[in-house]
Structure formats: structure tokens, C-alpha cells
Amino acid sequence: MRIRVRRTGGFAGIERSAEVDTAGRSDAGEWAALAGAVLTAAGGGDGDGDRSRVPDGFSYEITIDGRTVRCGDPDLTEAQRTLITRVLKEGA
């Protein structure tokens, strides 16, 4: 499974992105469960991420095996926040 996170916005407006390929990882099951929770919360379509955007807040695109979910601060679910943090920390 390929998971990519793209973060835009913020005070400085600097874009950051990272990607993790879970194939062959010992923790692939954890990643799959987290990714599944993010996709399930998004429902049938992409999340819009703009419901209650805050000035200088971050916007995110989470792409999981070609399916993209859009979300943003302060409306992140716990699964989204955890997945974003892990990908940006561990990804290349």
C-alpha cells in the first residue's frame, strides 16, 4: 500500500509531502488499519477539508493507493491526524 501526504498552507505557506510504501514492512497491518479508518471516515467521496478552515491553518491531501482524501485543520479526525503525523515523520 502506498500512502502519500501533502500538506499546504500554514503561516509561511510552505508545502511539505512524504510517502510511505507499506509493502514488506513488519507494521503493514497497522498502516492498513489506519488507512482504512481514514478512507471509511471520508465516505463515498473526497473530504473537502474546507468546512471550517482557519486562517493560516494546514490543508492536507492524503492519497492511499490512488484514492485521495482532502481535509484540514481544525477538522481532522484522530485517524487522519495520526496517519498524517506518521507519514510526515517516517516517509521519504
Protein Blocks (a to p, Z undefined) as FASTA:
>chain_A
ZZddddeejjnopacdddddfehpaklmmmmmmmmmmmmmnmmmdceklmmacehiacdd
ddeehiacddddfkbcfklmmmmmmmmmmmZZ
